[in-house]
Amino acid sequence: MTEPLLQCVDVSVGYETPVLQNLNLEIDRAEIVALLGGSGCGKSTLLRTVCGLVRPLGGEVRLFGESLYDVEAEARTPLLRRIGVAFQQDALFSSMTIEDNVALPLRELTKLPASVVQEMVRMRLELVGIGDLARRMPAQVSGGQRKRAALARASILDPEIIFADEPTAGLDPVVAADIDSTLVKFRDALGSSIVVVSHELESIRATADRAIMLADGGIAAMGTIDELQQSRDRSVYEFFHARAG
Amino acid sequence: MATAATSVERSGRTAVVRVRGDVIVPTARYLYGTLRGLAKRREVKRVVVDFGEVGRLDSSGVAIIELAKRALHRSGKELALEHLDERHTAAFELAPKDGAKPPKQEEGPTWLEAIGERVLKIGDTLRTLGHLLRETLTQGWAIATRRRRVPSGSVSAQILAMGADAVFIVGLLSFLLGMTVAFQGAVQLQKFGAGVFVADMVGWSMVREFSPLITAIVLTGRTGAAIAAELGTMRVGSEIDALTTMGVSPVRFLVVPRMVALTFVQPALTLMSMFIGITGGLLVAALTLGLSPATFWAHIAERVTLADFAQGLGKSLGFAWIIGFTACHFGLRATGDATSVGRATTRTVVVSIFLIVVLDALFATIITIARSR
């Protein structure tokens, strides 16, 4: 049996007081997992914890079989290079063009020739549907286009896990569906696992192999979308059925 | 550590590249080198890349094949891929299907267009500055006539932030400046036995020139830059848009309190600077020339008139409005991102100091002409 790419063992997350406690979850290779839950339930904090930004208040986060926070910062870097993160606020560098933003990890972390870097960036931008915006500055493109650029940057090193915090929030359904299909393509073509924080049920249905519902400081339910929809847990039921109307 | 090895076998005009191992970021450049070399060989007309022994293939490998395909195509050669397995085929899904060309670099404007753009930009700046000036006066008048009001406590808070915190630095600089002027004057005047006139020199230079200038420069760096950064950040964070959509005038809410505060703070600090600067000069005169403080002050009172003070304070008011309008103008025009806030701050300081020196020169010219008549 292969080891999970990401493993949380009795993890408690939060900034000073825990918002989620004693979480146990695993992410396997080439699966898309959605983290669901109401606002303030700790989804984004959990995401920041598993990608090395917020030390857990308790428990152990294991990334690629190694404990993420029990190692020195230097030893953590190689682990973090195997993941890609697309932040909710896109986090593009405003002083660089879209192209330079996406090329940054390649230029900083690899010794690839400039022409190969340029070609990889071009291909990735084409893949996410913004090939013609390469030379624009982030401030000159729309919110949806910035999200696509952020996704291109997060995936440019073909990471084994891509974390995406609300990649389709605030986007129109057509753009959201495009981003969803891009995520699926990353899973199929790169074999990457994708952990998506989302509120968008349509997106989750279209992409996720599994979903983890967070509520009341822990995991309320875990399984396929169909399984979650059948759940009798109050918070899970409300999440799915209140939205369904 | 992943490894990749390539070997080339020739069969007539066909070169078969056998690749072994993973074609991923750390190893892809070896394959790239081989394919580039083959693209330059005249005798090779067809290149076959055999993926039979390739393990993993990632985006860098796909990008290299795409680049090689284009390079070979340009020199009339052909590229074929053999023995691709399912994973390799899936990876090639990352390449654009239509072979889209890289976006062309947009041509820059010609020199004539560049001049035109510059002129239009200056016109645009003047227009928005005029609009800001008009709106500030309109809102200021509405507040003065009590038809509108500024947010409670905003003016006093601004006065405190701009004035109280600047007292020490303005005072210290003025004292040192007064001392420096006195030192320079004392050395020269003493040669002619006219040491007592150092009081006239310090008095006039501090009251008419140095105090308004040094105060304006300090306030540009402290207050002007702070206003531009604050308003710029608010613009970038959509706070200005929020005010507008609420029906609240950003000029009344943000600009007027700052302009009113500067109108009080700048002359007050200038007046303080004048007296502290003169005191610095007095100290030097007393220590180097043995001039008594009473004699020094008597000379000042005799030579420096109220008109000189009015000139200095009038100038400081002009400087205050330059700093306020420049900072608010650039702050409110920040767009989109964090760099524009930095740009707004830098421009505020540079443009304010430039305009302050220009206004000072204008004042000096006009007053000299007026006095000579």
Interface residues (C-beta under 8 A of the other chain):
Chain A: S94 S95 L106 T110 K111 L112 P113 S115 V116 Q118 E119 M120 R122 M123 R124 E126 L127 G131 D132 A134 R135 M137 P138 A139 Q140 I156 L157 D158 K185 D188 A189 L190 G191
Chain B: I24 V25 P26 A28 R29 Y32 D58 S59 S60 V62 A63 I64 E66 L67 R87 A90 A91 E93 L94 A95 P96 A100 P102 P103 Q105 E106 T335 G336 D337 A338 T339 S340
